[in-house]
């Protein structure tokens, strides 16, 4: 049984990249809202 390390790595990187992009997207949505609420 040869374990598919490369497949696991690429899948993990894909999940990581997706998570990072979602996090940045959430920050761009939440950031201005918090800014506006704070300085009203």
PDB file of N, H, CA, C and O in Angstrom:
ATOM      1  N   UNK A   1       0.844  -1.204   0.000  1.00  0.00           N
ATOM      2  CA  UNK A   1       0.000   0.000   0.000  1.00  0.00           C
ATOM      3  C   UNK A   1       0.880   1.256   0.000  1.00  0.00           C
ATOM      4  O   UNK A   1       1.513   1.580   1.004  1.00  0.00           O
ATOM      5  N   UNK A   2       0.909   1.938  -1.110  1.00  0.00           N
ATOM      6  H   UNK A   2       0.394   1.675  -1.926  1.00  0.00           H
ATOM      7  CA  UNK A   2       1.673   3.191  -1.208  1.00  0.00           C
ATOM      8  C   UNK A   2       0.713   4.352  -0.972  1.00  0.00           C
ATOM      9  O   UNK A   2      -0.239   4.542  -1.730  1.00  0.00           O
ATOM     10  N   UNK A   3       0.963   5.118   0.069  1.00  0.00           N
ATOM     11  H   UNK A   3       1.736   4.964   0.684  1.00  0.00           H
ATOM     12  CA  UNK A   3       0.053   6.205   0.417  1.00  0.00           C
ATOM     13  C   UNK A   3       0.263   7.403  -0.518  1.00  0.00           C
ATOM     14  O   UNK A   3       1.394   7.747  -0.859  1.00  0.00           O
ATOM     15  N   UNK A   4      -0.830   8.018  -0.918  1.00  0.00           N
ATOM     16  H   UNK A   4      -1.749   7.738  -0.641  1.00  0.00           H
ATOM     17  CA  UNK A   4      -0.789   9.115  -1.898  1.00  0.00           C
ATOM     18  C   UNK A   4      -0.508  10.439  -1.182  1.00  0.00           C
ATOM     19  O   UNK A   4      -1.410  11.242  -0.941  1.00  0.00           O
ATOM     20  N   UNK A   5       0.785  10.641  -0.848  1.00  0.00           N
ATOM     21  H   UNK A   5       1.517   9.989  -1.044  1.00  0.00           H
ATOM     22  CA  UNK A   5       1.149  11.855  -0.108  1.00  0.00           C
ATOM     23  C   UNK A   5       0.961  13.114  -0.950  1.00  0.00           C
ATOM     24  O   UNK A   5       0.504  14.142  -0.448  1.00  0.00           O
ATOM     25  N   UNK A   6       1.318  13.027  -2.242  1.00  0.00           N
ATOM     26  H   UNK A   6       1.689  12.192  -2.649  1.00  0.00           H
ATOM     27  CA  UNK A   6       1.200  14.206  -3.113  1.00  0.00           C
ATOM     28  C   UNK A   6      -0.261  14.607  -3.270  1.00  0.00           C
ATOM     29  O   UNK A   6      -0.591  15.793  -3.245  1.00  0.00           O
ATOM     30  N   UNK A   7      -1.132  13.619  -3.430  1.00  0.00           N
ATOM     31  H   UNK A   7      -0.865  12.656  -3.450  1.00  0.00           H
ATOM     32  CA  UNK A   7      -2.565  13.905  -3.563  1.00  0.00           C
ATOM     33  C   UNK A   7      -3.111  14.578  -2.315  1.00  0.00           C
ATOM     34  O   UNK A   7      -3.889  15.530  -2.388  1.00  0.00           O
ATOM     35  N   UNK A   8      -2.680  14.058  -1.160  1.00  0.00           N
ATOM     36  H   UNK A   8      -2.048  13.285  -1.101  1.00  0.00           H
ATOM     37  CA  UNK A   8      -3.124  14.636   0.108  1.00  0.00           C
ATOM     38  C   UNK A   8      -2.611  16.065   0.241  1.00  0.00           C
ATOM     39  O   UNK A   8      -3.337  16.958   0.677  1.00  0.00           O
ATOM     40  N   UNK A   9      -1.351  16.272  -0.141  1.00  0.00           N
ATOM     41  H   UNK A   9      -0.761  15.547  -0.495  1.00  0.00           H
ATOM     42  CA  UNK A   9      -0.752  17.615  -0.051  1.00  0.00           C
ATOM     43  C   UNK A   9      -1.503  18.609  -0.934  1.00  0.00           C
ATOM     44  O   UNK A   9      -1.854  19.702  -0.488  1.00  0.00           O
ATOM     45  N   UNK A  10      -1.751  18.224  -2.201  1.00  0.00           N
ATOM     46  H   UNK A  10      -1.467  17.337  -2.564  1.00  0.00           H
ATOM     47  CA  UNK A  10      -2.431  19.146  -3.113  1.00  0.00           C
ATOM     48  C   UNK A  10      -3.844  19.423  -2.623  1.00  0.00           C
ATOM     49  O   UNK A  10      -4.330  20.550  -2.718  1.00  0.00           O
ATOM     50  N   UNK A  11      -4.511  18.381  -2.094  1.00  0.00           N
ATOM     51  H   UNK A  11      -4.116  17.466  -2.017  1.00  0.00           H
ATOM     52  CA  UNK A  11      -5.870  18.581  -1.595  1.00  0.00           C
ATOM     53  C   UNK A  11      -5.863  19.522  -0.404  1.00  0.00           C
ATOM     54  O   UNK A  11      -6.706  20.412  -0.290  1.00  0.00           O
ATOM     55  N   UNK A  12      -4.880  19.309   0.498  1.00  0.00           N
ATOM     56  H   UNK A  12      -4.195  18.586   0.406  1.00  0.00           H
ATOM     57  CA  UNK A  12      -4.785  20.161   1.679  1.00  0.00           C
ATOM     58  C   UNK A  12      -4.483  21.598   1.277  1.00  0.00           C
ATOM     59  O   UNK A  12      -5.044  22.530   1.854  1.00  0.00           O
ATOM     60  N   UNK A  13      -3.598  21.793   0.290  1.00  0.00           N
ATOM     61  H   UNK A  13      -3.143  21.036  -0.179  1.00  0.00           H
ATOM     62  CA  UNK A  13      -3.283  23.140  -0.182  1.00  0.00           C
ATOM     63  C   UNK A  13      -4.507  23.792  -0.797  1.00  0.00           C
ATOM     64  O   UNK A  13      -4.743  24.987  -0.614  1.00  0.00           O
ATOM     65  N   UNK A  14      -5.299  22.988  -1.543  1.00  0.00           N
ATOM     66  H   UNK A  14      -5.107  22.018  -1.692  1.00  0.00           H
ATOM     67  CA  UNK A  14      -6.520  23.523  -2.148  1.00  0.00           C
ATOM     68  C   UNK A  14      -7.481  24.000  -1.069  1.00  0.00           C
ATOM     69  O   UNK A  14      -8.052  25.086  -1.165  1.00  0.00           O
ATOM     70  N   UNK A  15      -7.655  23.162  -0.027  1.00  0.00           N
ATOM     71  H   UNK A  15      -7.191  22.280   0.051  1.00  0.00           H
ATOM     72  CA  UNK A  15      -8.549  23.531   1.079  1.00  0.00           C
ATOM     73  C   UNK A  15      -8.019  24.769   1.795  1.00  0.00           C
ATOM     74  O   UNK A  15      -8.784  25.663   2.158  1.00  0.00           O
ATOM     75  N   UNK A  16      -6.696  24.811   1.996  1.00  0.00           N
ATOM     76  H   UNK A  16      -6.075  24.085   1.701  1.00  0.00           H
ATOM     77  CA  UNK A  16      -6.075  25.938   2.679  1.00  0.00           C
ATOM     78  C   UNK A  16      -6.270  27.228   1.887  1.00  0.00           C
ATOM     79  O   UNK A  16      -6.624  28.267   2.443  1.00  0.00           O
ATOM     80  N   UNK A  17      -6.028  27.141   0.560  1.00  0.00           N
ATOM     81  H   UNK A  17      -5.741  26.297   0.107  1.00  0.00           H
ATOM     82  CA  UNK A  17      -6.202  28.322  -0.295  1.00  0.00           C
ATOM     83  C   UNK A  17      -7.650  28.783  -0.301  1.00  0.00           C
ATOM     84  O   UNK A  17      -7.922  29.983  -0.262  1.00  0.00           O
ATOM     85  N   UNK A  18      -8.587  27.830  -0.351  1.00  0.00           N
ATOM     86  H   UNK A  18      -8.366  26.856  -0.384  1.00  0.00           H
ATOM     87  CA  UNK A  18     -10.009  28.163  -0.329  1.00  0.00           C
ATOM     88  C   UNK A  18     -10.366  28.846   0.983  1.00  0.00           C
ATOM     89  O   UNK A  18     -11.101  29.833   1.000  1.00  0.00           O
ATOM     90  N   UNK A  19      -9.835  28.311   2.089  1.00  0.00           N
ATOM     91  H   UNK A  19      -9.238  27.510   2.075  1.00  0.00           H
ATOM     92  CA  UNK A  19     -10.100  28.899   3.396  1.00  0.00           C
ATOM     93  C   UNK A  19      -9.548  30.311   3.508  1.00  0.00           C
ATOM     94  O   UNK A  19     -10.208  31.202   4.044  1.00  0.00           O
ATOM     95  N   UNK A  20      -8.333  30.514   2.999  1.00  0.00           N
ATOM     96  H   UNK A  20      -7.797  29.790   2.564  1.00  0.00           H
ATOM     97  CA  UNK A  20      -7.699  31.834   3.060  1.00  0.00           C
ATOM     98  C   UNK A  20      -8.485  32.843   2.223  1.00  0.00           C
ATOM     99  O   UNK A  20      -8.710  33.975   2.653  1.00  0.00           O
ATOM    100  N   UNK A  21      -8.903  32.421   1.014  1.00  0.00           N
ATOM    101  H   UNK A  21      -8.720  31.502   0.665  1.00  0.00           H
ATOM    102  CA  UNK A  21      -9.659  33.328   0.146  1.00  0.00           C
ATOM    103  C   UNK A  21     -11.012  33.657   0.769  1.00  0.00           C
ATOM    104  O   UNK A  21     -11.473  34.796   0.681  1.00  0.00           O
ATOM    105  N   UNK A  22     -11.654  32.670   1.399  1.00  0.00           N
ATOM    106  H   UNK A  22     -11.280  31.745   1.471  1.00  0.00           H
ATOM    107  CA  UNK A  22     -12.928  32.920   2.078  1.00  0.00           C
ATOM    108  C   UNK A  22     -12.729  33.871   3.255  1.00  0.00           C
ATOM    109  O   UNK A  22     -13.555  34.751   3.497  1.00  0.00           O
ATOM    110  N   UNK A  23     -11.619  33.689   3.992  1.00  0.00           N
ATOM    111  H   UNK A  23     -10.948  32.974   3.796  1.00  0.00           H
ATOM    112  CA  UNK A  23     -11.315  34.546   5.133  1.00  0.00           C
ATOM    113  C   UNK A  23     -11.101  35.990   4.679  1.00  0.00           C
ATOM    114  O   UNK A  23     -11.614  36.922   5.298  1.00  0.00           O
ATOM    115  N   UNK A  24     -10.334  36.171   3.584  1.00  0.00           N
ATOM    116  H   UNK A  24      -9.917  35.413   3.081  1.00  0.00           H
ATOM    117  CA  UNK A  24     -10.079  37.510   3.046  1.00  0.00           C
ATOM    118  C   UNK A  24     -11.387  38.144   2.571  1.00  0.00           C
ATOM    119  O   UNK A  24     -11.633  39.329   2.792  1.00  0.00           O
ATOM    120  N   UNK A  25     -12.228  37.325   1.908  1.00  0.00           N
ATOM    121  H   UNK A  25     -12.028  36.362   1.728  1.00  0.00           H
ATOM    122  CA  UNK A  25     -13.530  37.807   1.443  1.00  0.00           C
ATOM    123  C   UNK A  25     -14.387  38.268   2.622  1.00  0.00           C
ATOM    124  O   UNK A  25     -15.021  39.322   2.564  1.00  0.00           O
ATOM    125  N   UNK A  26     -14.401  37.471   3.690  1.00  0.00           N
ATOM    126  H   UNK A  26     -13.886  36.615   3.738  1.00  0.00           H
ATOM    127  CA  UNK A  26     -15.172  37.828   4.885  1.00  0.00           C
ATOM    128  C   UNK A  26     -14.621  39.107   5.508  1.00  0.00           C
ATOM    129  O   UNK A  26     -15.388  39.958   5.959  1.00  0.00           O
ATOM    130  N   UNK A  27     -13.287  39.247   5.533  1.00  0.00           N
ATOM    131  H   UNK A  27     -12.665  38.556   5.166  1.00  0.00           H
ATOM    132  CA  UNK A  27     -12.671  40.439   6.108  1.00  0.00           C
ATOM    133  C   UNK A  27     -13.029  41.683   5.293  1.00  0.00           C
ATOM    134  O   UNK A  27     -13.291  42.742   5.863  1.00  0.00           O
ATOM    135  N   UNK A  28     -13.040  41.562   3.970  1.00  0.00           N
ATOM    136  H   UNK A  28     -12.827  40.701   3.507  1.00  0.00           H
ATOM    137  CA  UNK A  28     -13.378  42.712   3.136  1.00  0.00           C
ATOM    138  C   UNK A  28     -14.841  43.097   3.319  1.00  0.00           C
ATOM    139  O   UNK A  28     -15.200  44.262   3.152  1.00  0.00           O
ATOM    140  N   UNK A  29     -15.692  42.125   3.661  1.00  0.00           N
ATOM    141  H   UNK A  29     -15.401  41.178   3.797  1.00  0.00           H
ATOM    142  CA  UNK A  29     -17.096  42.438   3.922  1.00  0.00           C
ATOM    143  C   UNK A  29     -17.279  43.022   5.320  1.00  0.00           C
ATOM    144  O   UNK A  29     -17.991  44.010   5.499  1.00  0.00           O
ATOM    145  N   UNK A  30     -16.628  42.402   6.315  1.00  0.00           N
ATOM    146  H   UNK A  30     -16.049  41.600   6.170  1.00  0.00           H
ATOM    147  CA  UNK A  30     -16.831  42.794   7.711  1.00  0.00           C
ATOM    148  C   UNK A  30     -16.063  44.067   8.046  1.00  0.00           C
ATOM    149  O   UNK A  30     -16.548  44.906   8.804  1.00  0.00           O
ATOM    150  N   UNK A  31     -14.865  44.212   7.480  1.00  0.00           N
ATOM    151  H   UNK A  31     -14.471  43.530   6.864  1.00  0.00           H
ATOM    152  CA  UNK A  31     -14.010  45.351   7.793  1.00  0.00           C
ATOM    153  C   UNK A  31     -14.681  46.709   7.643  1.00  0.00           C
ATOM    154  O   UNK A  31     -14.775  47.452   8.620  1.00  0.00           O
ATOM    155  N   UNK A  32     -15.153  47.054   6.442  1.00  0.00           N
ATOM    156  H   UNK A  32     -15.077  46.451   5.648  1.00  0.00           H
ATOM    157  CA  UNK A  32     -15.809  48.351   6.245  1.00  0.00           C
ATOM    158  C   UNK A  32     -17.035  48.520   7.125  1.00  0.00           C
ATOM    159  O   UNK A  32     -17.293  49.624   7.606  1.00  0.00           O
ATOM    160  N   UNK A  33     -17.794  47.462   7.349  1.00  0.00           N
ATOM    161  H   UNK A  33     -17.584  46.565   6.959  1.00  0.00           H
ATOM    162  CA  UNK A  33     -18.988  47.543   8.195  1.00  0.00           C
ATOM    163  C   UNK A  33     -18.606  47.917   9.618  1.00  0.00           C
ATOM    164  O   UNK A  33     -19.220  48.801  10.216  1.00  0.00           O
ATOM    165  N   UNK A  34     -17.594  47.247  10.161  1.00  0.00           N
ATOM    166  H   UNK A  34     -17.096  46.529   9.674  1.00  0.00           H
ATOM    167  CA  UNK A  34     -17.138  47.552  11.512  1.00  0.00           C
ATOM    168  C   UNK A  34     -16.583  48.976  11.574  1.00  0.00           C
ATOM    169  O   UNK A  34     -16.798  49.695  12.550  1.00  0.00           O
ATOM    170  N   UNK A  35     -15.870  49.370  10.525  1.00  0.00           N
ATOM    171  H   UNK A  35     -15.695  48.786   9.732  1.00  0.00           H
ATOM    172  CA  UNK A  35     -15.301  50.713  10.457  1.00  0.00           C
ATOM    173  C   UNK A  35     -16.410  51.766  10.500  1.00  0.00           C
ATOM    174  O   UNK A  35     -16.327  52.740  11.248  1.00  0.00           O
ATOM    175  N   UNK A  36     -17.456  51.556   9.680  1.00  0.00           N
ATOM    176  H   UNK A  36     -17.524  50.765   9.072  1.00  0.00           H
ATOM    177  CA  UNK A  36     -18.561  52.511   9.618  1.00  0.00           C
ATOM    178  C   UNK A  36     -19.334  52.546  10.928  1.00  0.00           C
ATOM    179  O   UNK A  36     -19.727  53.616  11.392  1.00  0.00           O
ATOM    180  N   UNK A  37     -19.552  51.375  11.527  1.00  0.00           N
ATOM    181  H   UNK A  37     -19.232  50.505  11.150  1.00  0.00           H
ATOM    182  CA  UNK A  37     -20.290  51.324  12.790  1.00  0.00           C
ATOM    183  C   UNK A  37     -19.492  51.997  13.901  1.00  0.00           C
ATOM    184  O   UNK A  37     -20.067  52.636  14.782  1.00  0.00           O
ATOM    185  N   UNK A  38     -18.171  51.855  13.859  1.00  0.00           N
ATOM    186  H   UNK A  38     -17.705  51.336  13.143  1.00  0.00           H
ATOM    187  CA  UNK A  38     -17.323  52.405  14.909  1.00  0.00           C
ATOM    188  C   UNK A  38     -17.262  53.922  14.828  1.00  0.00           C
ATOM    189  O   UNK A  38     -17.227  54.593  15.859  1.00  0.00           O
ATOM    190  N   UNK A  39     -17.250  54.472  13.621  1.00  0.00           N
ATOM    191  H   UNK A  39     -17.279  53.927  12.783  1.00  0.00           H
ATOM    192  CA  UNK A  39     -17.059  55.924  13.451  1.00  0.00           C
ATOM    193  C   UNK A  39     -18.352  56.653  13.115  1.00  0.00           C
ATOM    194  O   UNK A  39     -18.337  57.692  12.455  1.00  0.00           O
ATOM    195  N   UNK A  40     -19.493  56.088  13.583  1.00  0.00           N
ATOM    196  H   UNK A  40     -19.505  55.244  14.120  1.00  0.00           H
ATOM    197  CA  UNK A  40     -20.730  56.788  13.318  1.00  0.00           C
ATOM    198  C   UNK A  40     -21.053  57.759  14.435  1.00  0.00           C
ATOM    199  O   UNK A  40     -22.073  58.446  14.380  1.00  0.00           O
TER     200      UNK A  40
END
